[in-house]
Every structure is written in structure tokens, then in C-alpha cells.
């Protein structure tokens, strides 16, 4: 999937869609930010910077402070494709984030979404 257009799409153009999806189902922007922070290590200020800079997805993930070591535990279908079977590492990260936002929108418990045992 090298060169897929999502890689050059600005994160800022997709972020409002993530938030809108969560809010349509009664969830919040803060929950979306929480899963972004968990997956990438970006804090709230860094997320705001990325949004204002027009950073694309490729750069967003390349400059992520710390991809969570449990990201590999994100499994399941997104857009009809199993997240864990995606071969392109960048596309897999994009789809992992999509999956986390879907789980927020579906109302899963945050401990389950963040793959923790608390």
C-alpha cells in the first residue's frame, strides 16, 4: 500500500471526523484524545500542534513520541480488513487508530480499549 493517499492526508482533516463519530454516539473529544495519546504518546499540546501545523499521517506517526508497546494487541476488522494482518506498518498504524476510535464510539470500556487490566 505504499503511497496510499491517506499517508499524505493531513491529520487535521481526519481528526474532526474521529471526534464527530464519537460524539454522534454520545462520547467525547477527550476520549478520542485519550486513545490518540495512548497509541502515539502525543500529549494534548502536541495534538494541538499537529492539528495546527497540517501534519500528514505519515509524519504524524513518524514523529510520534512513543508508539504504545501494546498496540499489537489491537485486533479485529476495520473497513473489512483484519488490523493485525496489514503488512504495511504505516497503514497498520492508521487502521489501529481507526479501530480505537471505533471502539470509543461503540462505548467499550476504556480499560478494554487501552488494552489494560485495570
Biopython code that builds the backbone (N, CA, C, O; Angstrom):
import numpy as np
from Bio.PDB.StructureBuilder import StructureBuilder

atoms = [
    (1, "UNK", "N", (0.818, -1.191, 0.000)),
    (1, "UNK", "CA", (0.000, 0.000, 0.000)),
    (1, "UNK", "C", (0.864, 1.257, 0.000)),
    (1, "UNK", "O", (0.391, 2.326, 0.388)),
    (2, "UNK", "N", (2.078, 1.152, -0.414)),
    (2, "UNK", "CA", (2.971, 2.302, -0.457)),
    (2, "UNK", "C", (2.341, 3.409, -1.278)),
    (2, "UNK", "O", (1.788, 3.162, -2.349)),
    (3, "UNK", "N", (2.427, 4.628, -0.775)),
    (3, "UNK", "CA", (1.899, 5.761, -1.492)),
    (3, "UNK", "C", (0.399, 5.946, -1.378)),
    (3, "UNK", "O", (-0.173, 6.744, -2.120)),
    (4, "UNK", "N", (-0.251, 5.241, -0.481)),
    (4, "UNK", "CA", (-1.696, 5.406, -0.310)),
    (4, "UNK", "C", (-1.981, 6.865, 0.054)),
    (4, "UNK", "O", (-1.217, 7.486, 0.793)),
    (5, "UNK", "N", (-3.061, 7.396, -0.458)),
    (5, "UNK", "CA", (-3.336, 8.820, -0.255)),
    (5, "UNK", "C", (-3.566, 9.201, 1.203)),
    (5, "UNK", "O", (-3.375, 10.364, 1.559)),
    (6, "UNK", "N", (-3.968, 8.261, 2.061)),
    (6, "UNK", "CA", (-4.147, 8.606, 3.475)),
    (6, "UNK", "C", (-2.821, 9.039, 4.088)),
    (6, "UNK", "O", (-2.809, 9.834, 5.028)),
    (7, "UNK", "N", (-1.708, 8.531, 3.572)),
    (7, "UNK", "CA", (-0.402, 8.871, 4.136)),
    (7, "UNK", "C", (-0.097, 10.359, 3.992)),
    (7, "UNK", "O", (0.556, 10.946, 4.854)),
    (8, "UNK", "N", (-0.566, 10.964, 2.913)),
    (8, "UNK", "CA", (-0.296, 12.388, 2.669)),
    (8, "UNK", "C", (-1.473, 13.284, 3.062)),
    (8, "UNK", "O", (-1.422, 14.501, 2.884)),
    (9, "UNK", "N", (-2.518, 12.680, 3.590)),
    (9, "UNK", "CA", (-3.666, 13.436, 4.078)),
    (9, "UNK", "C", (-3.313, 14.050, 5.425)),
    (9, "UNK", "O", (-2.677, 13.405, 6.259)),
    (10, "UNK", "N", (-3.725, 15.295, 5.638)),
    (10, "UNK", "CA", (-3.407, 15.931, 6.917)),
    (10, "UNK", "C", (-4.224, 15.286, 8.035)),
    (10, "UNK", "O", (-5.405, 14.977, 7.875)),
    (11, "UNK", "N", (-3.565, 15.097, 9.153)),
    (11, "UNK", "CA", (-4.246, 14.553, 10.326)),
    (11, "UNK", "C", (-5.398, 15.467, 10.723)),
    (11, "UNK", "O", (-6.445, 14.998, 11.170)),
    (12, "UNK", "N", (-5.200, 16.781, 10.558)),
    (12, "UNK", "CA", (-6.219, 17.765, 10.925)),
    (12, "UNK", "C", (-7.499, 17.609, 10.112)),
    (12, "UNK", "O", (-8.570, 17.997, 10.578)),
    (13, "UNK", "N", (-7.412, 17.052, 8.913)),
    (13, "UNK", "CA", (-8.620, 16.883, 8.105)),
    (13, "UNK", "C", (-9.432, 15.656, 8.526)),
    (13, "UNK", "O", (-10.625, 15.575, 8.233)),
    (14, "UNK", "N", (-8.801, 14.710, 9.203)),
    (14, "UNK", "CA", (-9.487, 13.492, 9.627)),
    (14, "UNK", "C", (-9.897, 13.571, 11.105)),
    (14, "UNK", "O", (-10.909, 12.993, 11.501)),
    (15, "UNK", "N", (-9.125, 14.271, 11.899)),
    (15, "UNK", "CA", (-9.395, 14.381, 13.340)),
    (15, "UNK", "C", (-10.842, 14.799, 13.641)),
    (15, "UNK", "O", (-11.477, 14.178, 14.492)),
    (16, "UNK", "N", (-11.389, 15.838, 12.971)),
    (16, "UNK", "CA", (-12.783, 16.197, 13.277)),
    (16, "UNK", "C", (-13.766, 15.068, 12.972)),
    (16, "UNK", "O", (-14.817, 14.973, 13.606)),
    (17, "UNK", "N", (-13.436, 14.226, 12.019)),
    (17, "UNK", "CA", (-14.297, 13.084, 11.704)),
    (17, "UNK", "C", (-14.253, 12.059, 12.831)),
    (17, "UNK", "O", (-15.273, 11.462, 13.176)),
    (18, "UNK", "N", (-13.060, 11.855, 13.406)),
    (18, "UNK", "CA", (-12.941, 10.966, 14.562)),
    (18, "UNK", "C", (-13.811, 11.491, 15.712)),
    (18, "UNK", "O", (-14.576, 10.741, 16.317)),
    (19, "UNK", "N", (-13.679, 12.792, 16.002)),
    (19, "UNK", "CA", (-14.428, 13.394, 17.110)),
    (19, "UNK", "C", (-15.930, 13.326, 16.838)),
    (19, "UNK", "O", (-16.708, 12.979, 17.726)),
    (20, "UNK", "N", (-16.337, 13.655, 15.615)),
    (20, "UNK", "CA", (-17.761, 13.624, 15.263)),
    (20, "UNK", "C", (-18.333, 12.212, 15.409)),
    (20, "UNK", "O", (-19.459, 12.040, 15.878)),
    (21, "UNK", "N", (-17.566, 11.218, 15.012)),
    (21, "UNK", "CA", (-18.031, 9.828, 15.130)),
    (21, "UNK", "C", (-18.291, 9.483, 16.597)),
    (21, "UNK", "O", (-19.315, 8.886, 16.930)),
    (22, "UNK", "N", (-17.358, 9.861, 17.465)),
    (22, "UNK", "CA", (-17.513, 9.586, 18.895)),
    (22, "UNK", "C", (-18.700, 10.367, 19.462)),
    (22, "UNK", "O", (-19.502, 9.819, 20.219)),
    (23, "UNK", "N", (-18.812, 11.644, 19.098)),
    (23, "UNK", "CA", (-19.872, 12.480, 19.649)),
    (23, "UNK", "C", (-21.254, 12.036, 19.183)),
    (23, "UNK", "O", (-22.217, 12.136, 19.944)),
    (24, "UNK", "N", (-21.374, 11.548, 17.947)),
    (24, "UNK", "CA", (-22.664, 11.040, 17.453)),
    (24, "UNK", "C", (-23.176, 9.901, 18.315)),
    (24, "UNK", "O", (-24.383, 9.689, 18.434)),
    (25, "UNK", "N", (-22.244, 9.168, 18.917)),
    (25, "UNK", "CA", (-22.612, 8.011, 19.743)),
    (25, "UNK", "C", (-22.577, 8.339, 21.240)),
    (25, "UNK", "O", (-22.599, 7.436, 22.076)),
    (26, "UNK", "N", (-22.522, 9.643, 21.576)),
    (26, "UNK", "CA", (-22.590, 10.052, 22.976)),
    (26, "UNK", "C", (-21.262, 10.057, 23.709)),
    (26, "UNK", "O", (-21.230, 10.033, 24.939)),
    (27, "UNK", "N", (-20.182, 10.087, 22.974)),
    (27, "UNK", "CA", (-18.860, 10.103, 23.607)),
    (27, "UNK", "C", (-18.173, 11.433, 23.318)),
    (27, "UNK", "O", (-18.742, 12.286, 22.637)),
    (28, "UNK", "N", (-16.954, 11.620, 23.827)),
    (28, "UNK", "CA", (-16.361, 12.953, 23.817)),
    (28, "UNK", "C", (-15.030, 13.044, 23.061)),
    (28, "UNK", "O", (-14.363, 12.048, 22.780)),
    (29, "UNK", "N", (-14.688, 14.290, 22.752)),
    (29, "UNK", "CA", (-13.386, 14.599, 22.160)),
    (29, "UNK", "C", (-12.272, 14.140, 23.108)),
    (29, "UNK", "O", (-11.242, 13.639, 22.658)),
    (30, "UNK", "N", (-12.475, 14.310, 24.406)),
    (30, "UNK", "CA", (-11.463, 13.898, 25.381)),
    (30, "UNK", "C", (-11.171, 12.400, 25.294)),
    (30, "UNK", "O", (-10.024, 11.980, 25.450)),
    (31, "UNK", "N", (-12.201, 11.599, 25.046)),
    (31, "UNK", "CA", (-11.994, 10.156, 24.896)),
    (31, "UNK", "C", (-11.188, 9.847, 23.633)),
    (31, "UNK", "O", (-10.321, 8.973, 23.639)),
    (32, "UNK", "N", (-11.480, 10.565, 22.563)),
    (32, "UNK", "CA", (-10.703, 10.398, 21.325)),
    (32, "UNK", "C", (-9.251, 10.786, 21.580)),
    (32, "UNK", "O", (-8.330, 10.070, 21.187)),
    (33, "UNK", "N", (-9.052, 11.929, 22.243)),
    (33, "UNK", "CA", (-7.685, 12.366, 22.557)),
    (33, "UNK", "C", (-6.963, 11.353, 23.441)),
    (33, "UNK", "O", (-5.761, 11.132, 23.292)),
    (34, "UNK", "N", (-7.700, 10.747, 24.353)),
    (34, "UNK", "CA", (-7.093, 9.753, 25.246)),
    (34, "UNK", "C", (-6.557, 8.559, 24.463)),
    (34, "UNK", "O", (-5.461, 8.078, 24.751)),
    (35, "UNK", "N", (-7.309, 8.075, 23.480)),
    (35, "UNK", "CA", (-6.814, 6.927, 22.710)),
    (35, "UNK", "C", (-5.675, 7.328, 21.785)),
    (35, "UNK", "O", (-4.773, 6.528, 21.537)),
    (36, "UNK", "N", (-5.701, 8.556, 21.271)),
    (36, "UNK", "CA", (-4.583, 9.042, 20.451)),
    (36, "UNK", "C", (-3.324, 9.113, 21.305)),
    (36, "UNK", "O", (-2.251, 8.685, 20.883)),
    (37, "UNK", "N", (-3.467, 9.659, 22.513)),
    (37, "UNK", "CA", (-2.325, 9.757, 23.425)),
    (37, "UNK", "C", (-1.789, 8.375, 23.781)),
    (37, "UNK", "O", (-0.578, 8.155, 23.779)),
    (38, "UNK", "N", (-2.680, 7.459, 24.082)),
    (38, "UNK", "CA", (-2.247, 6.096, 24.436)),
    (38, "UNK", "C", (-1.470, 5.460, 23.287)),
    (38, "UNK", "O", (-0.405, 4.881, 23.501)),
    (39, "UNK", "N", (-2.001, 5.568, 22.070)),
    (39, "UNK", "CA", (-1.368, 4.905, 20.932)),
    (39, "UNK", "C", (-0.052, 5.551, 20.532)),
    (39, "UNK", "O", (0.910, 4.853, 20.213)),
    (40, "UNK", "N", (-0.002, 6.881, 20.546)),
    (40, "UNK", "CA", (1.144, 7.589, 19.948)),
    (40, "UNK", "C", (2.093, 8.253, 20.928)),
    (40, "UNK", "O", (3.248, 8.509, 20.588)),
    (41, "UNK", "N", (1.635, 8.534, 22.126)),
    (41, "UNK", "CA", (2.457, 9.261, 23.083)),
    (41, "UNK", "C", (2.321, 10.772, 22.968)),
    (41, "UNK", "O", (2.918, 11.498, 23.763)),
    (42, "UNK", "N", (1.551, 11.267, 21.998)),
    (42, "UNK", "CA", (1.319, 12.708, 21.899)),
    (42, "UNK", "C", (0.480, 13.156, 23.092)),
    (42, "UNK", "O", (-0.503, 12.504, 23.444)),
    (43, "UNK", "N", (0.872, 14.281, 23.720)),
    (43, "UNK", "CA", (0.026, 14.851, 24.765)),
    (43, "UNK", "C", (-0.925, 15.858, 24.117)),
    (43, "UNK", "O", (-0.864, 16.072, 22.906)),
    (44, "UNK", "N", (-1.795, 16.473, 24.905)),
    (44, "UNK", "CA", (-2.800, 17.386, 24.358)),
    (44, "UNK", "C", (-2.167, 18.539, 23.584)),
    (44, "UNK", "O", (-2.647, 18.901, 22.509)),
    (45, "UNK", "N", (-1.089, 19.121, 24.123)),
    (45, "UNK", "CA", (-0.428, 20.239, 23.443)),
    (45, "UNK", "C", (0.161, 19.797, 22.106)),
    (45, "UNK", "O", (0.086, 20.528, 21.118)),
    (46, "UNK", "N", (0.742, 18.611, 22.076)),
    (46, "UNK", "CA", (1.330, 18.099, 20.839)),
    (46, "UNK", "C", (0.243, 17.791, 19.806)),
    (46, "UNK", "O", (0.440, 18.023, 18.614)),
    (47, "UNK", "N", (-0.893, 17.274, 20.253)),
    (47, "UNK", "CA", (-2.011, 17.022, 19.334)),
    (47, "UNK", "C", (-2.459, 18.345, 18.713)),
    (47, "UNK", "O", (-2.675, 18.426, 17.504)),
    (48, "UNK", "N", (-2.595, 19.367, 19.532)),
    (48, "UNK", "CA", (-2.994, 20.691, 19.020)),
    (48, "UNK", "C", (-1.974, 21.225, 18.023)),
    (48, "UNK", "O", (-2.352, 21.817, 17.012)),
    (49, "UNK", "N", (-0.681, 21.023, 18.293)),
    (49, "UNK", "CA", (0.368, 21.481, 17.379)),
    (49, "UNK", "C", (0.261, 20.763, 16.041)),
    (49, "UNK", "O", (0.339, 21.392, 14.985)),
    (50, "UNK", "N", (0.083, 19.453, 16.086)),
    (50, "UNK", "CA", (-0.051, 18.648, 14.865)),
    (50, "UNK", "C", (-1.260, 19.117, 14.056)),
    (50, "UNK", "O", (-1.199, 19.205, 12.830)),
    (51, "UNK", "N", (-2.350, 19.414, 14.749)),
    (51, "UNK", "CA", (-3.555, 19.879, 14.067)),
    (51, "UNK", "C", (-3.327, 21.241, 13.407)),
    (51, "UNK", "O", (-3.766, 21.464, 12.279)),
    (52, "UNK", "N", (-2.653, 22.139, 14.096)),
    (52, "UNK", "CA", (-2.440, 23.478, 13.527)),
    (52, "UNK", "C", (-1.356, 23.498, 12.451)),
    (52, "UNK", "O", (-1.373, 24.360, 11.573)),
    (53, "UNK", "N", (-0.416, 22.557, 12.514)),
    (53, "UNK", "CA", (0.673, 22.514, 11.521)),
    (53, "UNK", "C", (0.267, 21.842, 10.209)),
    (53, "UNK", "O", (0.985, 21.950, 9.215)),
    (54, "UNK", "N", (-0.860, 21.159, 10.195)),
    (54, "UNK", "CA", (-1.269, 20.453, 8.983)),
    (54, "UNK", "C", (-0.434, 19.212, 8.715)),
    (54, "UNK", "O", (-0.266, 18.807, 7.565)),
    (55, "UNK", "N", (0.086, 18.611, 9.769)),
    (55, "UNK", "CA", (0.918, 17.416, 9.665)),
    (55, "UNK", "C", (0.163, 16.277, 8.995)),
    (55, "UNK", "O", (-0.992, 16.013, 9.329)),
    (56, "UNK", "N", (0.815, 15.598, 8.043)),
    (56, "UNK", "CA", (0.163, 14.468, 7.380)),
    (56, "UNK", "C", (0.309, 13.209, 8.237)),
    (56, "UNK", "O", (1.089, 13.174, 9.188)),
    (57, "UNK", "N", (-0.460, 12.177, 7.876)),
    (57, "UNK", "CA", (-0.445, 10.941, 8.668)),
    (57, "UNK", "C", (0.936, 10.301, 8.716)),
    (57, "UNK", "O", (1.339, 9.794, 9.763)),
    (58, "UNK", "N", (1.659, 10.314, 7.617)),
    (58, "UNK", "CA", (2.991, 9.711, 7.608)),
    (58, "UNK", "C", (3.887, 10.382, 8.635)),
    (58, "UNK", "O", (4.561, 9.706, 9.411)),
    (59, "UNK", "N", (3.896, 11.717, 8.642)),
    (59, "UNK", "CA", (4.707, 12.470, 9.598)),
    (59, "UNK", "C", (4.166, 12.311, 11.013)),
    (59, "UNK", "O", (4.932, 12.195, 11.970)),
    (60, "UNK", "N", (2.850, 12.306, 11.141)),
    (60, "UNK", "CA", (2.209, 12.147, 12.446)),
    (60, "UNK", "C", (2.726, 10.891, 13.146)),
    (60, "UNK", "O", (3.103, 10.937, 14.316)),
    (61, "UNK", "N", (2.740, 9.781, 12.429)),
    (61, "UNK", "CA", (3.206, 8.537, 13.047)),
    (61, "UNK", "C", (4.731, 8.465, 13.114)),
    (61, "UNK", "O", (5.271, 7.894, 14.062)),
    (62, "UNK", "N", (5.429, 9.024, 12.143)),
    (62, "UNK", "CA", (6.899, 9.002, 12.159)),
    (62, "UNK", "C", (7.451, 9.800, 13.345)),
    (62, "UNK", "O", (8.486, 9.448, 13.911)),
    (63, "UNK", "N", (6.749, 10.877, 13.713)),
    (63, "UNK", "CA", (7.216, 11.730, 14.808)),
    (63, "UNK", "C", (6.522, 11.433, 16.134)),
    (63, "UNK", "O", (6.715, 12.156, 17.112)),
    (64, "UNK", "N", (5.730, 10.391, 16.171)),
    (64, "UNK", "CA", (5.034, 10.036, 17.415)),
    (64, "UNK", "C", (6.058, 9.812, 18.515)),
    (64, "UNK", "O", (7.027, 9.077, 18.324)),
    (65, "UNK", "N", (5.847, 10.443, 19.669)),
    (65, "UNK", "CA", (6.814, 10.313, 20.759)),
    (65, "UNK", "C", (7.089, 8.870, 21.178)),
    (65, "UNK", "O", (8.234, 8.509, 21.452)),
    (66, "UNK", "N", (6.044, 8.047, 21.228)),
    (66, "UNK", "CA", (6.229, 6.663, 21.683)),
    (66, "UNK", "C", (5.017, 5.830, 21.310)),
    (66, "UNK", "O", (3.977, 5.919, 21.963)),
    (67, "UNK", "N", (5.137, 5.036, 20.283)),
    (67, "UNK", "CA", (4.037, 4.123, 19.963)),
    (67, "UNK", "C", (3.903, 3.134, 21.116)),
    (67, "UNK", "O", (4.895, 2.584, 21.593)),
    (68, "UNK", "N", (2.684, 2.918, 21.554)),
    (68, "UNK", "CA", (2.456, 2.070, 22.722)),
    (68, "UNK", "C", (2.867, 0.625, 22.427)),
    (68, "UNK", "O", (2.536, 0.089, 21.369)),
    (69, "UNK", "N", (3.589, -0.005, 23.362)),
    (69, "UNK", "CA", (4.024, -1.384, 23.134)),
    (69, "UNK", "C", (2.864, -2.377, 23.001)),
    (69, "UNK", "O", (3.039, -3.453, 22.429)),
    (70, "UNK", "N", (1.688, -2.028, 23.520)),
    (70, "UNK", "CA", (0.535, -2.923, 23.404)),
    (70, "UNK", "C", (-0.299, -2.670, 22.147)),
    (70, "UNK", "O", (-1.380, -3.239, 21.997)),
    (71, "UNK", "N", (0.191, -1.829, 21.253)),
    (71, "UNK", "CA", (-0.545, -1.556, 20.012)),
    (71, "UNK", "C", (-0.768, -2.834, 19.215)),
    (71, "UNK", "O", (-1.754, -2.955, 18.488)),
    (72, "UNK", "N", (0.136, -3.772, 19.351)),
    (72, "UNK", "CA", (-0.020, -5.037, 18.617)),
    (72, "UNK", "C", (-1.221, -5.849, 19.108)),
    (72, "UNK", "O", (-1.638, -6.799, 18.445)),
    (73, "UNK", "N", (-1.775, -5.482, 20.261)),
    (73, "UNK", "CA", (-2.952, -6.166, 20.791)),
    (73, "UNK", "C", (-4.249, -5.665, 20.157)),
    (73, "UNK", "O", (-5.321, -6.212, 20.413)),
    (74, "UNK", "N", (-4.150, -4.621, 19.327)),
    (74, "UNK", "CA", (-5.329, -4.100, 18.636)),
    (74, "UNK", "C", (-5.623, -5.032, 17.468)),
    (74, "UNK", "O", (-4.849, -5.127, 16.515)),
    (75, "UNK", "N", (-6.748, -5.711, 17.564)),
    (75, "UNK", "CA", (-7.121, -6.686, 16.538)),
    (75, "UNK", "C", (-8.564, -6.465, 16.121)),
    (75, "UNK", "O", (-9.311, -5.735, 16.772)),
    (76, "UNK", "N", (-8.932, -7.093, 15.053)),
    (76, "UNK", "CA", (-10.310, -7.024, 14.598)),
    (76, "UNK", "C", (-10.394, -6.416, 13.217)),
    (76, "UNK", "O", (-9.384, -6.119, 12.579)),
    (77, "UNK", "N", (-11.625, -6.239, 12.773)),
    (77, "UNK", "CA", (-11.875, -5.736, 11.423)),
    (77, "UNK", "C", (-12.057, -4.231, 11.415)),
    (77, "UNK", "O", (-12.715, -3.661, 12.285)),
    (78, "UNK", "N", (-11.467, -3.604, 10.423)),
    (78, "UNK", "CA", (-11.721, -2.198, 10.135)),
    (78, "UNK", "C", (-11.758, -2.080, 8.618)),
    (78, "UNK", "O", (-10.810, -2.471, 7.937)),
    (79, "UNK", "N", (-12.825, -1.555, 8.103)),
    (79, "UNK", "CA", (-13.023, -1.473, 6.641)),
    (79, "UNK", "C", (-12.911, -2.844, 5.991)),
    (79, "UNK", "O", (-12.429, -2.966, 4.865)),
    (80, "UNK", "N", (-13.359, -3.875, 6.703)),
    (80, "UNK", "CA", (-13.361, -5.230, 6.167)),
    (80, "UNK", "C", (-12.014, -5.924, 6.138)),
    (80, "UNK", "O", (-11.883, -7.007, 5.567)),
    (81, "UNK", "N", (-11.014, -5.314, 6.746)),
    (81, "UNK", "CA", (-9.660, -5.882, 6.754)),
    (81, "UNK", "C", (-9.230, -6.098, 8.201)),
    (81, "UNK", "O", (-9.471, -5.247, 9.057)),
    (82, "UNK", "N", (-8.601, -7.226, 8.471)),
    (82, "UNK", "CA", (-8.106, -7.506, 9.819)),
    (82, "UNK", "C", (-6.888, -6.625, 10.101)),
    (82, "UNK", "O", (-5.895, -6.679, 9.376)),
    (83, "UNK", "N", (-6.970, -5.829, 11.141)),
    (83, "UNK", "CA", (-5.914, -4.884, 11.500)),
    (83, "UNK", "C", (-4.578, -5.601, 11.691)),
    (83, "UNK", "O", (-3.534, -5.120, 11.249)),
    (84, "UNK", "N", (-4.625, -6.743, 12.347)),
    (84, "UNK", "CA", (-3.383, -7.461, 12.681)),
    (84, "UNK", "C", (-2.721, -8.092, 11.462)),
    (84, "UNK", "O", (-1.575, -8.533, 11.545)),
    (85, "UNK", "N", (-3.420, -8.142, 10.339)),
    (85, "UNK", "CA", (-2.855, -8.767, 9.127)),
    (85, "UNK", "C", (-2.345, -7.757, 8.106)),
    (85, "UNK", "O", (-1.841, -8.146, 7.053)),
    (86, "UNK", "N", (-2.469, -6.479, 8.398)),
    (86, "UNK", "CA", (-1.990, -5.446, 7.468)),
    (86, "UNK", "C", (-0.470, -5.458, 7.468)),
    (86, "UNK", "O", (0.162, -5.349, 8.519)),
    (87, "UNK", "N", (0.108, -5.590, 6.286)),
    (87, "UNK", "CA", (1.562, -5.731, 6.178)),
    (87, "UNK", "C", (2.307, -4.402, 6.230)),
    (87, "UNK", "O", (3.387, -4.334, 6.815)),
    (88, "UNK", "N", (1.768, -3.361, 5.643)),
    (88, "UNK", "CA", (2.431, -2.051, 5.638)),
    (88, "UNK", "C", (2.344, -1.457, 7.049)),
    (88, "UNK", "O", (1.240, -1.224, 7.541)),
    (89, "UNK", "N", (3.482, -1.207, 7.710)),
    (89, "UNK", "CA", (3.458, -0.724, 9.098)),
    (89, "UNK", "C", (2.713, 0.602, 9.271)),
    (89, "UNK", "O", (2.013, 0.793, 10.265)),
    (90, "UNK", "N", (2.859, 1.513, 8.315)),
    (90, "UNK", "CA", (2.171, 2.792, 8.428)),
    (90, "UNK", "C", (0.661, 2.614, 8.285)),
    (90, "UNK", "O", (-0.106, 3.183, 9.062)),
    (91, "UNK", "N", (0.235, 1.837, 7.309)),
    (91, "UNK", "CA", (-1.198, 1.597, 7.139)),
    (91, "UNK", "C", (-1.764, 0.883, 8.363)),
    (91, "UNK", "O", (-2.893, 1.150, 8.774)),
    (92, "UNK", "N", (-0.984, -0.019, 8.941)),
    (92, "UNK", "CA", (-1.444, -0.722, 10.141)),
    (92, "UNK", "C", (-1.665, 0.276, 11.282)),
    (92, "UNK", "O", (-2.648, 0.167, 12.015)),
    (93, "UNK", "N", (-0.766, 1.235, 11.435)),
    (93, "UNK", "CA", (-0.931, 2.232, 12.497)),
    (93, "UNK", "C", (-2.169, 3.098, 12.263)),
    (93, "UNK", "O", (-2.920, 3.393, 13.193)),
    (94, "UNK", "N", (-2.368, 3.497, 11.010)),
    (94, "UNK", "CA", (-3.564, 4.279, 10.678)),
    (94, "UNK", "C", (-4.810, 3.490, 11.042)),
    (94, "UNK", "O", (-5.729, 4.029, 11.657)),
    (95, "UNK", "N", (-4.847, 2.231, 10.672)),
    (95, "UNK", "CA", (-6.023, 1.391, 10.937)),
    (95, "UNK", "C", (-6.168, 1.070, 12.419)),
    (95, "UNK", "O", (-7.287, 0.902, 12.905)),
    (96, "UNK", "N", (-5.045, 0.983, 13.151)),
    (96, "UNK", "CA", (-5.135, 0.790, 14.599)),
    (96, "UNK", "C", (-5.837, 1.995, 15.234)),
    (96, "UNK", "O", (-6.695, 1.837, 16.102)),
    (97, "UNK", "N", (-5.468, 3.181, 14.796)),
    (97, "UNK", "CA", (-6.117, 4.378, 15.320)),
    (97, "UNK", "C", (-7.597, 4.382, 14.954)),
    (97, "UNK", "O", (-8.443, 4.701, 15.789)),
    (98, "UNK", "N", (-7.911, 4.031, 13.716)),
    (98, "UNK", "CA", (-9.317, 3.928, 13.305)),
    (98, "UNK", "C", (-10.081, 2.971, 14.223)),
    (98, "UNK", "O", (-11.200, 3.263, 14.645)),
    (99, "UNK", "N", (-9.473, 1.844, 14.519)),
    (99, "UNK", "CA", (-10.106, 0.821, 15.354)),
    (99, "UNK", "C", (-10.354, 1.351, 16.766)),
    (99, "UNK", "O", (-11.419, 1.116, 17.336)),
    (100, "UNK", "N", (-9.384, 2.059, 17.330)),
    (100, "UNK", "CA", (-9.554, 2.617, 18.668)),
    (100, "UNK", "C", (-10.711, 3.617, 18.705)),
    (100, "UNK", "O", (-11.516, 3.608, 19.637)),
    (101, "UNK", "N", (-10.788, 4.476, 17.690)),
    (101, "UNK", "CA", (-11.879, 5.453, 17.629)),
    (101, "UNK", "C", (-13.216, 4.729, 17.483)),
    (101, "UNK", "O", (-14.204, 5.121, 18.105)),
    (102, "UNK", "N", (-13.253, 3.683, 16.670)),
    (102, "UNK", "CA", (-14.484, 2.878, 16.548)),
    (102, "UNK", "C", (-14.903, 2.314, 17.896)),
    (102, "UNK", "O", (-16.087, 2.320, 18.234)),
    (103, "UNK", "N", (-13.945, 1.829, 18.662)),
    (103, "UNK", "CA", (-14.251, 1.242, 19.967)),
    (103, "UNK", "C", (-14.773, 2.295, 20.936)),
    (103, "UNK", "O", (-15.668, 2.015, 21.734)),
    (104, "UNK", "N", (-14.215, 3.513, 20.873)),
    (104, "UNK", "CA", (-14.741, 4.606, 21.695)),
    (104, "UNK", "C", (-16.199, 4.859, 21.315)),
    (104, "UNK", "O", (-17.073, 4.934, 22.179)),
    (105, "UNK", "N", (-16.446, 4.989, 20.017)),
    (105, "UNK", "CA", (-17.805, 5.271, 19.533)),
    (105, "UNK", "C", (-18.791, 4.174, 19.920)),
    (105, "UNK", "O", (-19.966, 4.451, 20.164)),
    (106, "UNK", "N", (-18.321, 2.937, 19.976)),
    (106, "UNK", "CA", (-19.202, 1.813, 20.334)),
    (106, "UNK", "C", (-19.436, 1.712, 21.840)),
    (106, "UNK", "O", (-20.246, 0.905, 22.297)),
    (107, "UNK", "N", (-18.720, 2.541, 22.610)),
    (107, "UNK", "CA", (-18.949, 2.564, 24.051)),
    (107, "UNK", "C", (-18.204, 1.505, 24.843)),
    (107, "UNK", "O", (-18.566, 1.212, 25.982)),
    (108, "UNK", "N", (-17.168, 0.930, 24.250)),
    (108, "UNK", "CA", (-16.386, -0.051, 25.015)),
    (108, "UNK", "C", (-15.730, 0.646, 26.207)),
    (108, "UNK", "O", (-15.460, 1.846, 26.169)),
    (109, "UNK", "N", (-15.484, -0.120, 27.250)),
    (109, "UNK", "CA", (-14.804, 0.426, 28.422)),
    (109, "UNK", "C", (-13.393, 0.846, 28.042)),
    (109, "UNK", "O", (-12.725, 0.172, 27.257)),
    (110, "UNK", "N", (-12.944, 1.964, 28.603)),
    (110, "UNK", "CA", (-11.625, 2.497, 28.263)),
    (110, "UNK", "C", (-10.517, 1.500, 28.626)),
    (110, "UNK", "O", (-9.508, 1.431, 27.923)),
    (111, "UNK", "N", (-10.681, 0.733, 29.701)),
    (111, "UNK", "CA", (-9.655, -0.248, 30.045)),
    (111, "UNK", "C", (-9.524, -1.306, 28.949)),
    (111, "UNK", "O", (-8.428, -1.800, 28.684)),
    (112, "UNK", "N", (-10.618, -1.641, 28.332)),
    (112, "UNK", "CA", (-10.598, -2.602, 27.223)),
    (112, "UNK", "C", (-9.977, -1.977, 25.978)),
    (112, "UNK", "O", (-9.158, -2.602, 25.303)),
    (113, "UNK", "N", (-10.369, -0.748, 25.680)),
    (113, "UNK", "CA", (-9.838, -0.056, 24.506)),
    (113, "UNK", "C", (-8.329, 0.108, 24.617)),
    (113, "UNK", "O", (-7.605, -0.085, 23.640)),
    (114, "UNK", "N", (-7.857, 0.462, 25.799)),
    (114, "UNK", "CA", (-6.434, 0.721, 26.009)),
    (114, "UNK", "C", (-5.640, -0.534, 26.364)),
    (114, "UNK", "O", (-4.473, -0.467, 26.748)),
    (115, "UNK", "N", (-6.297, -1.660, 26.225)),
    (115, "UNK", "CA", (-5.634, -2.959, 26.425)),
    (115, "UNK", "C", (-4.894, -3.002, 27.765)),
    (115, "UNK", "O", (-3.722, -3.374, 27.832)),
    (116, "UNK", "N", (-5.611, -2.607, 28.843)),
    (116, "UNK", "CA", (-5.047, -2.685, 30.187)),
    (116, "UNK", "C", (-5.871, -3.627, 31.026)),
    (116, "UNK", "O", (-6.963, -4.028, 30.623)),
    (117, "UNK", "N", (-5.368, -3.983, 32.179)),
    (117, "UNK", "CA", (-6.059, -4.967, 33.010)),
    (117, "UNK", "C", (-6.680, -4.359, 34.255)),
    (117, "UNK", "O", (-7.040, -5.078, 35.187)),
    (118, "UNK", "N", (-6.808, -3.021, 34.277)),
    (118, "UNK", "CA", (-7.350, -2.385, 35.495)),
    (118, "UNK", "C", (-8.825, -2.507, 35.587)),
    (118, "UNK", "O", (-9.425, -2.027, 36.549)),
]
sb = StructureBuilder()
sb.init_structure("model")
sb.init_model(0)
sb.init_chain("A")
sb.init_seg("    ")
for serial, (resi, resn, name, xyz) in enumerate(atoms, 1):
    if name == "N":
        sb.init_residue(resn, " ", resi, " ")
    sb.init_atom(name, np.array(xyz, "f"), 0.0, 1.0, " ", f" {name:<3s}", serial, name[0])
structure = sb.get_structure()
